[in-house]
């Protein structure tokens, strides 16, 4: 393994922070505190840093709740369930970005693709209205949260967002989402 090459590749892609591994709520809090300090050191304006932090939280929670790559242990009093994913943050072409990826079951691809394509076509007013309406609605089928994570990412991504699904074998796909702030 050539960590120096990986390091240089990330710098070349404008990545200032990257984490790959098992994610948990504790990890979310620890990295979140570090990112807040990094945004302050970099003098990122408050609106952008708040948007980046919000998107970071939503993306990590998506991995924690839905990654198909996990390890768990139900032998201990509090069930341990760790989910695997990758997250990166940086600046490319003058735009801040937050990107995340994880394995998902292939059966979820069409639903996610339809939902994300719909969000990508909405303007800020439509997204704001959908966000408010979603908070009032029942939790969507298959959701482990309020169902507003992708809506929040779309709202915060002032320069848009991209997503992709890549076949990964064993009836799984690698799902990637990148938000540009």
ABEGO torsion letter per residue (X at the ends): XBAAAAAAAAAAAGBABBBBEBBBAAAAAAAAAAAAAAAAAAGBBAAAAAAAAAAAAAAAAAAAAABABBBBBAABABBBBBBBBBBBBBBBGGBBBBBBBBBBBAAAAAAAAAAAAAAAABBAAAAAAAAAAAAABBBBBGBABAGAAAAAAAAABAAEBBBBBBBAEGGBBBBBBBBBX
